[in-house]
Amino acid sequence: MKLLQPPEWLPPKGYANGIAARGTMVFVGGQIGWNGQQVFETDDFIAQTRQALLNIVAVLREASAGPEHMVRMTWYIVDRDEYVSRLKELGAVYREIIGRNFPTMSCVEVSRLVEPRAKVEIEVTAVVPDAN
């Protein structure tokens, strides 16, 4: 993978502006904050995000991939104000589960998600390098 960062730009904080990669593409459908049995254990935004990230790692593992292979994340959140006010907590949970892997990211506030209790949904694209 190669990070794409125009030299005259300030470095992004917590994401990459672009990534070039070659290999097997892995697409992780939107993961929400319920467990593997599709049960919500909490309505807390940070706890749901933690579970969604754990779900992403579990799906990546099925492709012999990990967070280090992620090239894109798209976050759908139902409350931008809560997201912004809890960024410090969110960052800690992100680093706990994903580590210091920062793919390209987009975050979009939506009016609601398909699952009524869901506060966040995250999609991921990863690329596992070809073995050479």
PLY file of the C-alpha trace (Angstrom):
ply
format ascii 1.0
element vertex 132
property float x
property float y
property float z
element edge 131
property int vertex1
property int vertex2
end_header
0.00 0.00 0.00
1.14 3.51 -0.71
-0.27 6.57 1.05
-1.18 9.38 -1.33
-0.40 12.72 0.29
0.21 15.81 -1.83
3.41 17.34 -0.41
1.96 20.84 -0.10
-1.03 19.66 1.97
-1.18 19.54 5.74
-1.24 15.94 6.98
-4.70 14.62 7.85
-5.50 13.67 11.45
-6.89 10.17 11.89
-7.34 9.26 8.22
-5.49 9.17 4.89
-6.23 11.42 1.92
-5.62 8.56 -0.48
-4.18 5.05 -0.72
-2.97 3.05 -3.73
-3.01 -0.73 -3.28
-2.75 -3.94 -5.27
-4.09 -7.33 -4.24
-7.27 -9.13 -3.24
-10.06 -6.71 -2.49
-12.20 -7.40 0.56
-15.53 -5.63 1.03
-17.06 -5.56 4.50
-20.74 -4.69 4.51
-22.03 -2.12 6.98
-21.40 -3.34 10.51
-23.48 -2.04 13.38
-23.17 -2.28 17.14
-24.78 -5.64 17.70
-23.01 -8.89 18.48
-22.67 -11.97 16.27
-26.15 -13.13 17.33
-27.59 -9.79 16.13
-28.35 -8.62 19.66
-27.65 -5.09 20.89
-26.03 -5.15 24.32
-26.16 -1.36 24.74
-27.57 1.86 23.32
-24.37 3.80 24.08
-22.76 5.29 20.97
-19.16 4.47 21.97
-19.99 0.91 23.02
-21.89 0.34 19.77
-18.96 1.71 17.80
-16.59 -0.61 19.67
-18.78 -3.60 18.77
-19.06 -2.49 15.12
-15.26 -2.27 14.92
-14.91 -5.71 16.51
-17.38 -7.02 13.92
-15.27 -5.50 11.12
-12.10 -7.16 12.44
-13.92 -10.52 12.64
-15.09 -10.27 9.01
-11.62 -9.17 7.83
-10.11 -12.17 9.62
-12.27 -14.45 7.45
-10.32 -13.11 4.44
-6.95 -13.52 6.21
-6.90 -9.75 6.53
-6.64 -7.30 9.38
-7.05 -3.60 10.10
-3.67 -2.94 8.46
-5.22 -3.92 5.12
-8.08 -1.40 5.27
-8.02 1.24 2.54
-11.45 2.82 3.05
-13.99 3.27 5.83
-17.37 4.91 5.52
-19.13 5.80 8.77
-22.87 6.47 8.98
-23.90 8.09 12.25
-27.29 9.24 13.48
-26.04 12.09 15.73
-23.21 14.31 14.54
-23.19 16.29 17.78
-22.65 13.16 19.87
-19.93 12.01 17.45
-18.06 15.32 17.74
-18.51 15.66 21.51
-17.17 12.14 22.12
-14.22 12.16 19.70
-11.67 11.55 22.46
-13.50 8.41 23.64
-14.07 7.37 20.04
-10.37 7.71 19.25
-9.41 5.55 22.22
-11.83 2.77 21.19
-10.70 3.01 17.58
-7.01 2.62 18.53
-7.87 -0.24 20.92
-9.56 -2.28 18.16
-8.04 -1.01 14.90
-4.65 0.18 16.12
-2.85 2.98 14.37
-4.27 2.08 10.96
-5.87 5.08 9.30
-7.45 4.38 5.90
-9.31 6.92 3.81
-12.51 7.81 5.65
-15.83 9.51 5.20
-18.38 10.16 7.92
-21.99 10.99 7.10
-24.84 11.90 9.43
-28.03 10.09 8.44
-31.55 10.52 9.78
-31.70 6.86 10.81
-30.35 3.41 10.07
-32.32 0.29 9.13
-31.95 -1.20 12.63
-33.81 1.23 14.92
-31.37 0.86 17.86
-28.25 1.32 15.71
-26.34 4.55 16.28
-23.47 3.83 13.88
-22.85 1.71 10.79
-19.38 1.30 9.27
-18.41 -0.12 5.87
-14.82 -1.11 5.05
-12.83 -1.92 1.95
-9.51 -3.69 2.44
-6.82 -4.91 0.08
-4.71 -7.95 0.97
-1.42 -7.72 -0.97
-0.66 -10.46 -3.46
1.98 -12.93 -2.26
5.20 -12.49 -4.23
0 1
1 2
2 3
3 4
4 5
5 6
6 7
7 8
8 9
9 10
10 11
11 12
12 13
13 14
14 15
15 16
16 17
17 18
18 19
19 20
20 21
21 22
22 23
23 24
24 25
25 26
26 27
27 28
28 29
29 30
30 31
31 32
32 33
33 34
34 35
35 36
36 37
37 38
38 39
39 40
40 41
41 42
42 43
43 44
44 45
45 46
46 47
47 48
48 49
49 50
50 51
51 52
52 53
53 54
54 55
55 56
56 57
57 58
58 59
59 60
60 61
61 62
62 63
63 64
64 65
65 66
66 67
67 68
68 69
69 70
70 71
71 72
72 73
73 74
74 75
75 76
76 77
77 78
78 79
79 80
80 81
81 82
82 83
83 84
84 85
85 86
86 87
87 88
88 89
89 90
90 91
91 92
92 93
93 94
94 95
95 96
96 97
97 98
98 99
99 100
100 101
101 102
102 103
103 104
104 105
105 106
106 107
107 108
108 109
109 110
110 111
111 112
112 113
113 114
114 115
115 116
116 117
117 118
118 119
119 120
120 121
121 122
122 123
123 124
124 125
125 126
126 127
127 128
128 129
129 130
130 131
